[in-house]
Amino acid sequence: MAKMTAAEAAIHVLKKEGVDVAFGVPGAAINPFYAAMRKVGGVDHVLARHVEGASHMAEGYTRTTAGNIGVCIGTSGPAGTDMITGLYSASADSIPILCITGQAPRAKMHKEDFQAVDIQTIAGPVTKWSVTVMEPAQVPRAFQKAFQIMRSSRPGPVLIDLPIDVQMSEIEFDPDTYESLPAYKPSASRAQIEKALTMLNEADKPLIVAGGGIINADAAEQLVEFAELTGVPVIPTLMGWGTIPDDHPLMAGMVGLQTSHRYGNATMLASDFVIGIGNRWANRHTGNVETYTKDRKFVHVDIEPTQIGRIFGPDYGIVSDAKLALDLFIDVAREMKASGQLKNRSAWAQECQERKRTLLRKTHFDNVPVKPQRVYEEMNKVFGKNARYISTIGLSQIAGAQFLHVYKPRHWINCGQAGPLGWTVPAALGVCRADPEAEVVALSGDYDFQFMVEELAVGAQFNLPYIHVLVNNSYLGLIRQAQRGFDMDYCVQLSFKNINYTDEEAALAEYGVDHVSVAEGLGCKALRVTTPDEIAPALEKARELMRQYRVPVVVEIILERVTNISMGTDLDGVNEFEALAENLTDAPSSIASLT
C-alpha cells in the first residue's frame, strides 16, 4: 500500500471524484494541503481576493454544469467564518460545494490558539455535514463520505476542517483502487405517478410548477417532454427558470410577488390544479398562501421528504428525485395518451398564450437618465438565446427576471433564497471557469457590485472574461422602495459628490463611486452609458473588448435615481408603478421573442 500524507490522500480523492479546479486563499494552517496539491498535481487553483468570494466562485462553478462540484479552500479561523455566507447560499438553494479549511494542531484546538475556532459547530446549520477530522487515517474516507452526502437526496454543501498536524501525518492509502460511494436518490413508484396523473386528468386548468430541483437533477428535457405529452402549461420558479424555453408555447410565465410576469400571475390565479416538481413553494413565489391555494388542488413532488407539507399540505405528495419522477410521468402519460385517456388541453394552453401575448410591462422608454426597463430590452436584443445570466439580489435582479428571457437550463444562475450582496462577481467568475466558451453576462446594481468588486482582479489575473452589466442609480434601490411603506427614504443613498470628476462631468459626480476607474484599476475594461441609444453599441463593444483582452468588461449604465419596480404582497395585489405595454412599440423585445 502506498504511503503518503493525509493531505496528499485527500487530493487523490478529489481527483477521483472529478475535481480539477479549486478556488481559495492559502494560509499557514492549510499550507500542507496546498503543498499536497502542488505535489500530486491535477487540481488547478484560482486565487480569490476574499475567502467568501472563493465560496461563491465554487457555487457558480457547480451551478454551470450538471455533475460539477465546486471546491473552495481557506486557512483556519476567519477563512472558515468568511465562507459561512457561501455555505448558507449553497445550502438554501440545494447546491453542493465542498469547503476545506485548515485548523490549529489538535493539541491546541481548545487553548485559544491563534486563529483556532470551532468551525465545525459554526458551519453545522448551513451544511449537510460539517466535520473536523481528528484522525489522519480518516481523511480520505471523510472526503469520500462528503461527496456521497453532497450528491445524495437534496444536494447541499459540506465543510471538512483539517488540523494542520492531521494534514501532515503519513498514512497508507491506495488511490488506484478508490471508488466513489453511490449516491442515494429516492424514486416515485408507478402507483404514485398514476394517482398524480389521475388527479391531473380530472382538472380543467392544470399547471406544472417547475422548480430548481429539475435543474439539479438535469431533467429539463424530461420536463418539456412531459408538458408536451400532456399539453399542460409550465410555470417555472425563479430557480427553475430555463427548464422550459421562454418562447415555448407551453411556457406560461413566472409567478410571484417580485420576479414574476403579469401573465404568469394571471394564469396561476385562473388555474384549478398545480403539480409542483422540485420546488419549495418559496414565499416570494406564493405570496399569501391562502390566495395561492384557493380553489385549486396540489400535488407536490420533491426529493426531500420534509419539504412536502412545510409551507402548506398538498392534496398529494410524492418523495422522489425530479428526473426519476419525470421518467415515470412520461411513461405513464404516454400510455394514457395512446389509449385516449388524456384530456385535450389546447384551449387552456391557448388561453395562457393569449395572456402571455397581451399582459406585458412597458420596456421602451427614451428617458435620460435611462429607465431600467430599457436596459433589459436592449440586453434581450443583443444577447439573444445563448447568454448565461448571473445575478443575486436587488431591484436589478428583480427587474431582470421580469424583463429578460431565458431559453436553456443553467442559463439563469441566481442566488435565490439567501441573496447575499456581492455574490454576482465571484459567481460569474466560477461560471466562466466552468464554461470558458460561454457568453457570461452578470447583472448587478451598484451596491451588489461594490460588495466584492475586488474579485474582478481574479478575472483579470486568470483570464476569466465576461460582461458585467452594472445598472447604477446610486441607491440601495430595493430597500428604498421597501421604505415607502414606512414613509421614509433613510440611510439608503449611495450618492455623494465625487471630487475626482471634471466640471464637465458634474452630473456623473453626484452618483459617487467612479465604477469605470475602479474596474480599470483592477485590470479590467469598462464602459459608461448615459443614454438609451448607447446601450446596445456599448454591449457590442464590451463583447469585442472581452474577446480581445480576455478579462471582465463592465458596462455601467447611469439610471434615473428612483424607479419603483412592480411588486406587491399578494399574487392578486402586485403594484404596477410604471406604464404597461399596449402594443409592439412599448415592449418590442418581449412581444417579438415570445410570439
matplotlib code that plots the C-alpha trace (Angstrom):
import matplotlib.pyplot as plt

x = [0.0, 1.3, 2.3, 1.6, 0.4, -3.3, -3.4, -2.0, -4.6, -7.3, -6.0, -6.2, -9.8, -10.7, -9.3, -11.1, -14.3, -13.9, -12.5, -9.9, -10.0, -10.4, -11.0, -9.3, -6.7, -3.7, -2.7, -0.5, -2.9, -3.8, -0.4, 0.2, -2.9, -1.5, 1.8, 0.0, -2.0, 1.3, 3.0, 0.2, -1.0, -4.2, -6.2, -5.8, -6.2, -7.9, -6.6, -9.5, -9.2, -11.6, -12.4, -16.2, -15.5, -13.9, -17.1, -19.3, -16.9, -17.3, -21.1, -21.1, -18.9, -21.3, -24.4, -22.9, -22.7, -24.6, -22.2, -19.9, -18.9, -17.1, -14.4, -13.2, -10.2, -9.2, -7.0, -8.1, -10.2, -11.6, -11.3, -13.9, -16.1, -15.8, -17.1, -20.3, -22.2, -21.2, -22.3, -25.6, -26.2, -25.4, -27.5, -30.5, -30.5, -29.5, -26.1, -23.3, -20.0, -17.1, -15.4, -12.0, -10.4, -7.2, -7.2, -4.9, -3.0, -5.2, -3.4, -4.1, -7.7, -9.2, -6.4, -7.4, -4.6, -4.1, -7.0, -8.4, -12.2, -14.8, -15.8, -17.4, -20.1, -20.4, -21.0, -23.3, -26.7, -25.7, -24.2, -25.4, -22.3, -19.6, -16.7, -13.2, -11.2, -9.2, -7.5, -5.2, -6.3, -9.9, -9.1, -9.6, -12.8, -14.1, -13.7, -15.3, -18.3, -18.5, -19.1, -21.7, -23.5, -23.4, -24.8, -27.5, -31.1, -31.4, -28.0, -26.0, -22.7, -20.2, -17.3, -14.2, -11.9, -8.3, -6.0, -2.5, -0.9, -3.6, -2.8, 0.9, 0.7, 1.6, -1.0, -1.4, -3.8, -4.2, -5.7, -5.7, -8.4, -10.5, -14.2, -16.9, -19.7, -23.2, -25.4, -28.9, -31.9, -35.4, -37.7, -41.5, -43.5, -45.6, -48.7, -47.9, -47.4, -50.6, -52.5, -51.0, -51.9, -55.4, -55.8, -54.3, -56.6, -59.6, -58.7, -59.8, -57.0, -53.8, -50.3, -46.9, -44.7, -41.1, -38.5, -34.8, -34.8, -35.4, -32.2, -30.3, -31.5, -30.6, -34.1, -35.2, -35.6, -37.9, -40.0, -40.6, -41.4, -43.9, -45.5, -45.8, -47.3, -50.0, -50.4, -50.1, -48.6, -45.5, -44.8, -41.0, -39.9, -37.0, -34.7, -36.3, -36.2, -34.8, -36.2, -38.6, -37.6, -39.3, -40.6, -42.1, -45.9, -46.4, -44.2, -46.9, -44.7, -43.2, -45.3, -44.6, -44.6, -41.4, -39.7, -42.9, -44.7, -48.2, -49.3, -47.8, -49.7, -52.9, -52.6, -51.9, -55.0, -57.1, -55.8, -57.6, -54.7, -51.0, -48.3, -45.1, -41.9, -38.6, -39.8, -40.2, -43.2, -41.0, -42.8, -41.8, -43.3, -46.5, -47.2, -50.2, -50.7, -54.5, -54.6, -52.2, -54.0, -57.6, -59.9, -57.1, -55.6, -51.9, -49.5, -46.0, -43.0, -39.8, -36.6, -36.7, -39.5, -39.7, -40.2, -43.6, -46.1, -43.5, -45.4, -48.8, -50.2, -50.7, -53.5, -50.9, -47.2, -44.5, -40.9, -38.7, -35.8, -37.2, -35.6, -36.7, -40.3, -40.4, -39.2, -42.2, -44.6, -43.6, -44.0, -47.5, -48.6, -47.5, -49.6, -52.6, -52.3, -52.1, -55.3, -57.1, -57.3, -55.6, -57.7, -57.1, -55.6, -55.2, -57.9, -56.4, -52.9, -54.2, -55.8, -52.5, -50.7, -53.2, -52.3, -48.6, -49.1, -51.1, -50.3, -46.9, -45.0, -43.6, -39.9, -39.4, -38.6, -36.4, -35.8, -32.5, -31.2, -32.1, -35.1, -34.0, -36.7, -34.9, -31.7, -33.3, -35.0, -31.6, -30.0, -32.6, -31.8, -28.0, -27.6, -30.3, -30.8, -27.3, -26.2, -25.7, -27.1, -25.8, -27.4, -28.2, -30.5, -31.9, -34.1, -31.6, -32.2, -36.0, -36.4, -34.0, -36.3, -39.3, -37.9, -35.1, -35.7, -34.0, -34.1, -31.9, -31.4, -28.4, -28.6, -30.2, -27.8, -29.2, -28.8, -32.5, -33.0, -30.0, -29.4, -26.1, -24.9, -21.5, -22.4, -22.6, -18.9, -17.4, -20.2, -19.8, -16.1, -16.9, -19.3, -16.5, -14.1, -16.6, -17.6, -14.8, -16.7, -20.0, -21.1, -21.5, -23.4, -23.6, -26.2, -25.7, -26.9, -24.2, -24.3, -24.1, -21.2, -19.3, -19.6, -17.0, -15.6, -12.1, -12.8, -12.7, -8.9, -9.3, -10.9, -8.1, -5.3, -6.8, -8.3, -11.9, -13.8, -17.4, -19.7, -20.9, -23.9, -23.9, -27.1, -26.3, -28.9, -26.6, -29.2, -30.0, -32.9, -34.8, -34.6, -35.6, -38.7, -39.5, -39.1, -42.0, -44.3, -42.6, -42.8, -39.1, -36.0, -33.4, -29.7, -30.1, -28.4, -25.1, -24.7, -22.1, -20.1, -17.0, -14.3, -12.3, -14.8, -14.2, -16.6, -18.0, -18.9, -20.8, -23.9, -22.0, -20.1, -23.3, -23.5, -20.5, -18.3, -16.5, -17.0, -15.2, -12.0, -12.4, -12.8, -9.8, -7.7, -8.4, -7.1, -10.4, -12.1, -15.1, -17.5, -20.1, -23.5, -25.8, -28.4, -30.7, -29.3, -25.8, -26.7, -26.6, -23.4, -21.7, -22.7, -21.4, -18.2, -17.9, -18.0, -15.1, -13.0, -13.8, -12.6, -9.6, -8.2, -9.8, -10.8, -14.1, -15.7, -18.0, -20.8, -22.0, -25.4, -26.4, -30.1, -32.6, -32.3, -35.8, -37.8, -40.3, -40.3, -43.5, -44.1, -46.7, -47.7, -50.1, -50.5, -53.6, -52.1, -48.9, -48.5, -47.6, -45.9, -44.9, -46.8, -47.9, -47.3, -50.1, -48.5, -45.4, -43.6, -44.0, -42.3, -40.6, -38.2, -40.8, -43.5, -41.3, -39.4, -42.4, -44.8]
y = [0.0, 3.4, 5.8, 9.5, 12.4, 12.6, 15.8, 14.0, 11.3, 14.0, 15.4, 11.9, 11.6, 15.0, 13.9, 10.6, 12.4, 14.6, 17.7, 19.5, 23.1, 24.7, 28.3, 29.6, 31.5, 29.8, 30.4, 28.9, 26.3, 25.0, 25.2, 21.4, 20.9, 23.3, 21.5, 18.3, 19.9, 21.1, 17.7, 15.4, 17.8, 17.6, 20.2, 23.7, 26.7, 30.1, 32.5, 34.6, 38.0, 37.2, 33.7, 34.5, 35.2, 31.8, 30.1, 32.0, 31.1, 27.4, 27.8, 29.4, 26.6, 23.9, 25.6, 25.8, 22.1, 19.0, 16.9, 19.8, 20.2, 23.4, 23.3, 26.3, 26.3, 28.5, 28.6, 28.4, 30.9, 33.8, 32.0, 29.5, 32.1, 34.1, 31.1, 30.8, 33.1, 31.0, 27.8, 29.4, 30.4, 26.9, 25.2, 27.4, 26.7, 23.0, 23.4, 21.0, 22.7, 21.5, 23.9, 22.8, 24.7, 24.4, 24.2, 24.6, 21.5, 19.1, 19.7, 23.5, 23.5, 24.2, 26.5, 29.7, 29.2, 31.8, 31.6, 28.4, 28.4, 25.7, 26.0, 22.6, 23.8, 27.3, 25.7, 23.0, 24.8, 25.7, 22.4, 18.9, 17.7, 19.6, 17.7, 18.3, 15.2, 14.3, 11.1, 11.2, 7.8, 9.0, 11.9, 10.0, 8.4, 11.7, 13.1, 10.0, 10.4, 14.1, 13.5, 10.9, 13.3, 16.2, 14.1, 12.2, 13.2, 17.0, 18.3, 20.6, 21.8, 20.1, 21.5, 19.5, 21.0, 19.6, 20.3, 21.1, 18.1, 15.8, 17.1, 16.4, 12.9, 9.9, 7.3, 4.3, 4.8, 3.2, 5.8, 3.4, 1.2, 4.1, 4.1, 6.7, 5.8, 5.5, 8.5, 7.8, 9.3, 8.4, 7.4, 7.6, 4.4, 3.7, 3.7, 7.2, 8.5, 7.0, 8.6, 12.0, 11.8, 10.7, 13.9, 16.0, 14.5, 15.4, 19.1, 21.6, 24.1, 22.4, 23.8, 22.4, 24.4, 23.6, 24.2, 24.2, 20.6, 19.8, 21.7, 20.0, 16.6, 17.6, 16.8, 19.8, 17.7, 15.3, 18.3, 19.6, 16.2, 15.6, 19.0, 18.4, 14.9, 16.2, 19.7, 21.2, 24.7, 25.2, 27.9, 27.9, 29.2, 31.7, 28.8, 26.7, 29.4, 27.9, 24.4, 25.3, 28.0, 31.3, 31.1, 27.6, 27.6, 25.9, 28.3, 30.2, 32.7, 33.1, 33.6, 35.7, 38.9, 40.3, 38.2, 37.5, 38.1, 39.7, 36.8, 34.2, 35.5, 35.8, 32.2, 30.9, 32.6, 31.1, 27.5, 24.8, 22.2, 22.5, 19.8, 21.2, 19.3, 20.0, 23.3, 24.5, 26.9, 29.9, 32.8, 35.2, 32.8, 32.1, 35.3, 34.9, 31.1, 31.4, 33.3, 30.9, 27.7, 28.9, 26.8, 24.6, 21.2, 20.5, 17.6, 18.1, 16.1, 16.7, 14.8, 15.9, 14.2, 17.1, 19.6, 18.2, 20.0, 22.5, 25.5, 24.0, 20.5, 19.4, 17.1, 14.5, 14.3, 12.2, 11.9, 11.5, 12.8, 15.0, 13.1, 9.7, 11.0, 12.7, 9.5, 7.7, 10.6, 10.3, 6.5, 6.6, 9.7, 8.1, 5.0, 7.1, 9.2, 6.1, 4.8, 8.1, 8.8, 12.2, 15.4, 17.8, 20.9, 23.0, 25.5, 26.1, 26.4, 29.0, 31.0, 31.1, 32.2, 35.0, 36.4, 35.9, 38.0, 40.8, 41.2, 42.8, 45.6, 48.5, 48.5, 51.0, 54.3, 57.0, 58.9, 60.3, 59.3, 55.8, 53.9, 50.4, 48.7, 49.9, 48.2, 44.8, 45.4, 46.1, 43.1, 40.8, 42.2, 41.9, 38.7, 36.6, 33.0, 31.9, 34.1, 32.7, 35.4, 35.7, 37.8, 37.8, 40.4, 43.9, 45.9, 45.0, 41.2, 41.6, 43.8, 41.5, 38.5, 40.5, 41.6, 39.3, 36.0, 32.6, 29.7, 27.0, 25.3, 26.8, 30.0, 31.9, 31.4, 33.2, 33.1, 32.5, 32.2, 33.8, 36.7, 37.9, 41.2, 40.7, 37.2, 38.2, 39.0, 35.8, 33.6, 34.8, 34.0, 30.5, 30.1, 31.4, 28.8, 26.0, 27.0, 29.1, 29.3, 30.6, 34.2, 35.0, 38.2, 39.3, 41.8, 44.0, 47.1, 49.5, 48.2, 44.5, 45.4, 47.3, 44.5, 42.2, 44.3, 43.2, 39.8, 41.5, 41.3, 37.5, 37.6, 39.8, 37.6, 34.3, 35.5, 34.8, 37.1, 38.1, 41.1, 42.8, 45.0, 47.5, 49.5, 52.5, 54.5, 55.3, 53.9, 50.8, 50.7, 47.7, 48.9, 52.4, 51.1, 48.9, 52.0, 53.7, 51.7, 53.5, 56.9, 57.4, 57.4, 56.9, 55.7, 54.2, 56.8, 55.9, 59.3, 61.8, 64.4, 62.6, 65.3, 63.5, 64.1, 67.1, 70.1, 68.8, 65.5, 67.3, 65.2, 62.0, 63.2, 63.2, 59.5, 59.0, 56.0, 56.0, 52.4, 52.7, 53.8, 51.1, 48.4, 49.6, 49.8, 46.1, 45.2, 45.1, 47.1, 49.3, 51.5, 54.0, 54.6, 57.6, 57.5, 54.6, 54.7, 54.0, 50.7, 48.3, 49.7, 49.5, 45.9, 45.0, 46.9, 45.0, 41.8, 42.9, 44.0, 40.8, 38.7, 40.9, 41.1, 38.0, 40.0, 41.0, 44.1, 46.3, 48.2, 50.9, 52.3, 55.5, 55.2, 57.6, 57.8, 56.5, 53.8, 51.7, 48.1, 46.1, 44.1, 43.5, 41.4, 39.0, 37.5, 39.5, 42.6, 43.3, 47.1, 48.3, 51.6, 52.2, 52.3, 49.0, 47.8, 48.5, 47.5, 46.1, 49.5, 49.5, 46.1, 45.1, 42.5, 40.8, 40.5, 39.7, 36.9, 35.2, 35.1]
z = [0.0, -0.9, 1.9, 1.7, 3.8, 4.7, 2.6, -0.4, 0.0, 0.1, -3.2, -4.8, -3.7, -5.1, -8.5, -8.4, -7.6, -10.7, -9.2, -11.4, -10.0, -6.6, -5.6, -2.5, -0.5, 1.1, 4.7, 7.4, 8.7, 5.2, 3.6, 3.9, 1.8, -0.8, -0.7, -1.4, -4.2, -5.8, -5.4, -6.6, -9.4, -11.4, -9.4, -10.8, -8.4, -8.8, -6.2, -4.8, -3.2, -0.4, 1.0, 0.8, -2.8, -3.2, -1.8, -4.3, -7.2, -6.1, -6.2, -9.6, -10.8, -9.5, -11.0, -14.5, -15.5, -14.3, -12.1, -11.2, -7.5, -6.7, -4.1, -2.0, 0.3, 3.2, 6.3, 9.9, 11.8, 9.8, 6.5, 7.6, 9.1, 5.9, 4.0, 6.1, 3.8, 0.8, 2.7, 3.6, 0.0, -1.3, 1.4, 0.8, -2.9, -2.7, -4.3, -3.5, -2.8, -0.7, 1.7, 3.1, 6.0, 7.9, 11.7, 14.6, 15.7, 17.6, 20.9, 20.6, 19.4, 22.8, 24.1, 22.3, 19.8, 17.1, 14.6, 16.2, 16.0, 16.2, 12.6, 12.6, 15.0, 13.4, 9.9, 11.1, 10.5, 6.9, 5.7, 5.1, 7.1, 8.9, 10.4, 11.9, 11.1, 14.2, 12.9, 9.8, 8.5, 8.4, 6.0, 2.6, 3.9, 5.2, 1.7, 0.2, 2.5, 1.8, -1.9, -1.2, 1.1, -1.3, -4.1, -2.2, -1.7, -1.6, -2.7, -0.4, 0.9, 3.2, 5.2, 6.1, 8.7, 8.8, 11.8, 10.4, 12.1, 10.6, 7.2, 7.6, 9.1, 7.0, 6.2, 3.9, 1.0, -2.4, -4.8, -7.8, -6.3, -4.8, -5.9, -5.3, -3.0, -4.7, -4.1, -2.8, -4.7, -3.8, -6.6, -7.0, -7.6, -10.6, -8.4, -7.1, -10.6, -11.8, -8.9, -9.6, -13.3, -12.5, -10.4, -13.1, -15.7, -13.5, -13.6, -16.3, -16.0, -14.7, -14.4, -13.8, -11.4, -12.3, -9.6, -9.3, -8.4, -12.0, -12.9, -10.1, -11.5, -15.1, -16.1, -18.2, -21.3, -19.4, -18.1, -21.6, -22.9, -20.1, -20.7, -24.4, -23.9, -21.6, -23.1, -19.6, -19.4, -17.2, -14.6, -13.8, -10.4, -10.3, -9.6, -12.3, -15.0, -18.1, -17.6, -20.5, -23.1, -22.6, -26.2, -25.8, -26.4, -23.0, -21.0, -19.1, -17.3, -13.8, -10.7, -7.7, -5.8, -7.4, -10.0, -11.9, -15.1, -15.2, -17.4, -15.1, -12.1, -14.0, -15.3, -11.8, -10.4, -13.3, -12.7, -10.7, -10.3, -9.8, -9.8, -8.3, -9.2, -7.4, -5.9, -2.3, -2.5, -1.6, -0.1, -2.9, -5.3, -3.5, -1.7, 0.6, 0.8, 1.1, -2.2, -3.8, -2.8, -3.0, -5.3, -6.6, -5.8, -5.4, -6.0, -4.7, -5.9, -4.0, -3.2, 0.4, 2.5, 5.0, 2.2, 1.5, 3.8, 5.0, 3.6, 3.1, 3.0, -0.7, -1.7, -2.6, -2.0, -3.7, -2.4, -5.5, -7.4, -10.2, -13.1, -11.8, -11.2, -14.7, -16.4, -14.8, -15.6, -19.2, -19.4, -17.8, -19.7, -23.0, -22.2, -21.2, -24.4, -26.6, -25.1, -25.4, -21.7, -21.6, -21.9, -24.7, -23.2, -26.3, -25.4, -21.9, -23.4, -25.9, -23.1, -21.3, -24.5, -25.0, -21.6, -22.4, -25.6, -24.0, -20.3, -20.7, -19.0, -21.0, -21.7, -24.5, -22.7, -24.2, -20.9, -19.9, -17.3, -18.5, -17.1, -16.1, -18.2, -21.4, -20.3, -20.3, -23.6, -25.2, -23.4, -24.9, -28.4, -28.1, -26.2, -27.7, -26.6, -25.6, -22.7, -19.3, -16.9, -13.4, -10.7, -7.0, -5.3, -5.6, -8.0, -10.8, -10.3, -9.8, -12.9, -14.8, -14.0, -15.1, -18.4, -19.6, -21.3, -20.6, -23.0, -21.5, -18.2, -16.2, -18.2, -15.3, -12.4, -9.4, -5.7, -4.8, -1.1, 0.6, -1.8, -0.4, -1.9, -3.6, -4.9, -8.5, -9.4, -7.9, -9.0, -12.6, -12.4, -11.3, -14.2, -16.6, -15.2, -15.6, -19.2, -20.8, -24.1, -22.8, -23.1, -19.5, -18.6, -15.0, -13.8, -10.7, -9.1, -7.8, -4.2, -5.1, -7.4, -4.7, -2.1, -3.7, -6.5, -5.7, -7.2, -10.7, -10.3, -10.2, -13.7, -14.9, -13.5, -14.6, -17.9, -17.0, -19.4, -19.0, -19.4, -16.2, -16.8, -13.9, -13.5, -11.3, -9.6, -6.6, -4.2, -2.2, -4.6, -3.2, 0.4, -0.7, -2.3, 0.7, 2.9, 1.1, 3.5, 6.4, 4.8, 4.7, 2.5, 5.1, 5.1, 1.6, -0.6, -2.1, -3.8, -2.9, -5.0, -6.2, -6.3, -9.0, -11.8, -14.1, -14.1, -17.4, -15.6, -12.8, -13.3, -13.0, -10.0, -8.0, -8.4, -6.2, -7.0, -10.4, -11.2, -14.5, -12.8, -10.2, -12.7, -14.8, -11.7, -11.1, -14.5, -16.4, -19.1, -18.5, -20.5, -19.3, -20.9, -20.2, -22.9, -24.2, -27.7, -26.3, -24.6, -27.5, -29.0, -25.6, -25.1, -28.6, -27.8, -24.5, -26.5, -28.6, -25.6, -23.7, -26.7, -27.3, -23.7, -22.1, -19.0, -17.4, -19.1, -17.0, -18.8, -16.3, -17.2, -15.4, -14.4, -13.2, -9.4, -8.5, -10.3, -8.4, -9.9, -10.0, -6.8, -4.1, -1.1, -2.9, -6.4, -7.0, -5.5, -7.4, -7.8, -11.3, -10.7, -14.3, -17.6, -19.1, -22.6, -25.0, -28.3, -30.0, -29.7, -25.9, -25.4, -28.7, -27.4, -25.2, -27.7, -30.6, -28.8, -27.2, -30.2]

ax = plt.figure().add_subplot(projection="3d")
ax.plot(x, y, z, "-o")
ax.set_aspect("equal")
plt.show()
